[in-house]
Amino acid sequence: MKWKTKWFLAIIVVIGVFSFAKLEDLGVINKPVTQYITSGKDFIVMKKWVSSLIGEPDEDRIAVSSDNTEELPFAAYESMQPYKDGVIVSYTNAMPITAQGDGLVVFTGFTRQSGKTITVLYEDGDEVTYGFVGSLQKLPYSSVKKGDTLALMNDEAIYLKVKREGTILDAAILATYFSEDKK
């Protein structure tokens, strides 16, 4: 496709998304269309399709091997307490918050529930919210790779919430969720 055609299609898609969102806000559309557009597998498919159009040249990559015994950062917590829809996890000392896999930052900002917050939609469909962070290292709608620093902890505690297929995971499940390695 020519670049003009790609831009034309991208503009049409953006106008369509904003139009559906506005119609939903006005009450013309009674179904939650924006929920389907901005989350879930369709969003991941659209992201992968756009990434394939942009393309990442393989000649810029260098093969590197290393010892694969990395420590899972969220597995070494001191305590975990249920809080609202997620959990408050405390650590012995503050650490950087790193991406658990490849994904897209879908929100950065401040919320009443979790203070300064960053939300990442990972390629496996999980949407993870990290709250009460000190400083944000990524901008909204920027892609992340596994191990990228998302934010830095301000204190030794952080708010975590995980949505899988639109359902918020129970606080009891989150301990095992963050202790398993996602390859």
N, C-alpha and C positions, 0 to 999 in steps of 0.2 A: 504494500500500500504506500501511496505517496504521503508525505508528511502533511500536506493540506487536508487530505482525506482523513487522516488520523485525528488531526485537530478538530475538524468538523464533527466527526463522530463523538469525540470527547466532550465537545461543547453541547451537543444534543443530549448526551447522557446526563451531564451536569444539570442542564435546564430541566430535564425530565425528573430527576431526583428532587430538585428544589420545588418544582411544580407540585409533585405528589405530596411533599412535606407541607407546603402552604395549603393545599386543598384539605389535607388532614387536619391542620390547625383550625381552618375555617369551619370544619364540620361537614364539608361536602362529601368526603370519604369517611365512612364509619369504621373501616378496618384499619389496624395499626400498620400501615404500609411502610413507614420509616423504620420500624423495628426490623422488617424483613430486608430492607435495603442496606441498613448500616450494621447489621450483625449477622452472624451465622455463616453457613457454608457458601452461600451465594457471594457474599462480600469477599471471602477468601478466593473464590474462583475468579471474580473480577480482578482482584489484586494480582493474582498469578498471571492472568491474561495480559494485563497492562505491563507487568514485569517482563513477560516474554516478548512483547512488542518493543520495549526499550532495549532489552537484551543486555547481558553482561558478558563481555568478551573473555573467553577462556585463556587467551594468550597472556593476560595480565596476572594470571594466578601462578603461584609457585608451590609445588608440592613440598610439604613439610611433615616430618614424623616426630612424635614425641611420646613420652610416657603418659598414658591416658588415665592416671590415677588422680583425678581432680576431686577436691572436696566440694560437696554440695553446700552452697552457702546457707540455704534456709533450713537444712537438716540439723544444724548445731544450735538450736534455740534453747533458751533457759526455761521459759514458761510460755504457755499459750492459753489465752482466755477468750471465750466467746464475747463478741461485741457487735451489736446490730446484726448485719447480714454476713459478717466475716469473723475474724479473730484479731486480737492484739497479741503480737509475738514479741517477747523481749529477749535480748541477747546480752552477753557479758560486755561487749564493746560495740560501738557503731561500726558499720561496714558499708561498702558500696552495694547497691541493689543492682544485680545483673540480670540480663534477659535469660530466661530458662530455655529459649529456643528462638527460631526465626519468627518474626512477626511484624506487626505494625502498631505504632503508638496511636491510639484512637482518642485519648483525652489526657491533657495536662491542665491542672488548674487547682482551684480551691473549692472544697465542698464542706458543708456543715458537719457531715458525718465523719469525714476522714481528713480534714485539714488539707494541706498541700498534697495533691494526689496525682498519680500517673497510672493510666490504664493501657494495657497492651493486649492486642488480639493476636494470639499465636497461630501459626499455620495449622496446628492440630484442632483449631476451633475453640480452644479455651481462652476466655477473656479474664485476665488477672488484673486486679486493682491493688496498687501499693499506696497506702496512705500514711499520713504523718511523716512525710519525708522532709529532709532538710533543704536540699537544693536539687532542682531538676537538671538533667544532663541532655535530654532529648526534647525536641519540639513535636507538637502534634502532627500526625500523619507522616512521620518519618519512619522508615523501615529500620528494623533492628535485626542483628544476627545474634546467635547464641553467645553469651559471654559479654556482650556490649553493656557498658554501664548506663543504666537508666536514670538513676538518682543516687544521692548520698544521704545516709541516715543523719538526722540531726541529733537524736538521742539514741538510746539503746532499745527502742521499741518501734514497731511498725504495724500498721493495719494491713491485713491481707484479705482479699475476697476473690473467689474464683467462680466464674460462670461457665458451665459446660452445657452446650446446646440450649442456651437460654435459661437454664436452671441454676440457681445459686447452690453451690455445694455446701453441705452441712459442716459446721465447725469441727465435728468429730472426724470427718474424712480429710480435712485439710492437713493434719499432721502427717498422714501417709502420702498425701499428694505432693507435699514439698520435700519429702525425704526420698522419693524415687527419682531416678535419673531418667530424663526424657531425651532420648537420642534421636 
